[in-house]
Amino acid sequence: MNNHIENKDDDYITSRTEQKKSMQIYVKIGEQLLELSKKQLDTIPLNNEISDAVNVAKKISVGNALKRQLSFLAKLIRKGEYEEIQAALDNLHQKDSLHDKISKKAEQWRDRILAEEANALSDFMTKYNSNERQKLGQVARHAIKENKLQLAEKETTDKITTSSKYKKQLFILLRSEINE
């Protein structure tokens, strides 16, 4: 079935279905913009009109008003710098994905260091050429000690009252070392 209506000048007019489908792309971009924090939105190149529409839409929680505002936002995006906005959103999502991967690696190393202690710590320092060897070793020792206390506490009382201060510090240090 041909979705195009032939015109006298051999041009075509897009059908309403095609128009609606193409508009959905812009609506999805608008939805992605609404999910961003203020800081993240500042990194996206938005003109004042689109920025105002996003701010209004963020104030609307649900219902038809939000749907209408999203449609309006999609219309503005279509008229504006669609490619620039999409590229900035893609770049932002790549950074988030990279941050998640680094955090997952750091979490795995932390758990391995807590389980295997010195062997895993030396493996980490060798693999990542750590600049903070002394600090990393010190925090790792405290985290291992803290972890043992928590495990002993859990066995006796089924509750953990000891804080995870050093485990958190170890995670942050590992993440910063992996990130470099």
C-alpha positions in Angstrom: 0.0 0.0 0.0 1.4 3.4 -0.9 1.4 5.8 2.1 2.1 8.8 -0.2 -0.4 10.8 -2.2 0.9 11.8 -5.5 0.9 15.4 -6.3 0.9 17.1 -9.8 4.5 18.1 -9.4 5.7 14.5 -8.6 6.1 15.6 -5.0 4.3 13.6 -2.3 2.4 14.5 0.8 3.0 12.4 3.8 0.0 10.6 5.2 -1.3 11.3 8.7 0.0 8.0 9.9 3.5 8.8 8.8 3.2 12.3 10.4 2.1 10.7 13.7 5.0 8.2 13.6 7.5 10.9 13.0 6.0 13.0 15.8 6.6 10.1 18.2 10.3 10.5 17.7 10.1 14.0 19.0 7.8 13.1 21.8 10.3 10.5 23.0 13.1 13.1 22.9 10.8 15.4 25.0 10.2 12.5 27.5 14.0 12.0 27.8 14.4 15.7 28.5 11.8 15.6 31.3 13.8 12.7 33.0 16.9 14.8 33.2 18.0 16.8 36.2 18.5 20.6 36.1 22.3 20.0 35.9 22.0 17.6 33.0 19.5 19.8 31.2 22.1 22.6 31.3 24.4 20.5 29.1 21.8 20.2 26.4 21.7 23.0 23.8 18.0 24.1 24.1 16.6 27.4 22.9 14.6 29.5 25.4 11.2 28.3 24.0 12.1 24.6 24.4 13.7 25.2 27.8 10.5 27.0 29.0 8.3 24.2 27.7 10.4 21.6 29.5 10.2 23.5 32.7 6.4 23.8 32.4 6.1 20.1 31.6 8.2 19.1 34.7 5.6 20.9 36.9 2.7 18.9 35.4 2.6 15.4 37.0 0.0 13.4 35.0 -3.0 13.4 32.7 -4.0 15.1 29.5 -2.3 18.3 30.4 1.1 16.5 30.4 0.2 14.8 27.1 -0.6 18.2 25.5 2.5 19.8 26.9 4.6 16.9 25.5 3.0 17.3 22.1 3.8 21.0 22.2 7.3 20.2 23.3 7.7 17.7 20.4 6.4 20.4 18.0 9.1 22.8 19.2 11.8 20.2 19.0 10.8 19.4 15.5 11.1 23.1 14.5 14.3 23.6 16.5 17.7 21.9 16.6 16.5 18.3 16.7 19.9 16.8 15.7 21.9 18.8 18.3 19.5 17.9 21.1 19.6 14.2 20.1 23.4 14.2 19.9 23.7 15.8 23.3 21.2 13.3 24.8 23.2 10.4 23.2 26.4 11.8 24.6 24.9 12.1 28.1 23.6 8.5 28.0 27.0 7.3 27.0 28.6 9.0 29.9 26.0 7.5 32.3 26.6 4.1 30.8 30.4 4.5 31.3 29.9 5.6 34.9 27.7 2.6 35.6 30.3 0.2 34.1 33.1 1.8 36.2 30.9 1.7 39.4 30.1 -2.0 38.7 33.8 -2.8 38.3 34.7 -0.9 41.5 32.0 -2.8 43.4 33.3 -6.2 42.1 36.9 -5.3 43.1 35.7 -4.1 46.6 33.8 -7.4 47.2 36.8 -9.4 45.9 39.2 -7.4 48.2 36.9 -8.0 51.2 36.8 -11.7 50.4 40.4 -12.4 49.4 42.1 -9.5 51.2 45.8 -9.0 50.4 45.9 -11.1 47.2 43.0 -9.2 45.5 44.4 -5.8 46.7 47.8 -6.6 45.1 46.1 -7.8 41.9 44.2 -4.5 41.7 47.3 -2.4 42.3 49.2 -4.3 39.6 46.3 -4.1 37.1 45.6 -0.4 37.5 49.0 1.0 38.5 47.6 2.6 41.5 49.1 6.0 42.6 47.4 5.8 46.0 49.0 2.5 47.2 49.4 3.5 50.8 46.0 5.1 51.2 44.3 2.3 49.3 46.0 -0.3 51.5 45.1 1.5 54.7 41.4 1.9 53.7 41.3 -1.7 52.5 42.6 -2.9 55.9 40.0 -0.9 57.7 37.2 -2.1 55.3 38.2 -5.7 55.8 38.2 -5.3 59.6 34.9 -3.5 59.4 33.5 -6.3 57.2 34.6 -9.0 59.6 32.9 -7.1 62.5 29.7 -6.9 60.5 29.7 -10.6 59.6 30.3 -11.5 63.3 27.6 -9.1 64.3 25.2 -10.6 61.8 25.8 -14.1 63.0 25.1 -13.3 66.6 22.2 -10.8 66.4 21.0 -11.0 62.8 21.4 -7.2 62.7 24.2 -5.0 61.5 24.8 -1.9 63.6 28.4 -1.1 62.6 28.6 1.5 59.9 30.1 0.8 56.4 32.2 3.9 56.4 35.4 2.2 55.2 33.7 0.0 52.7 32.2 3.1 51.1 35.6 4.8 51.1 37.2 1.8 49.5 34.6 1.8 46.8 35.1 5.5 46.1 38.9 5.0 46.0 38.6 2.0 43.7 36.2 3.8 41.4 38.6 6.8 41.1 41.6 4.6 40.3 39.6 2.6 37.7 38.4 5.9 36.2 41.9 7.2 35.6 
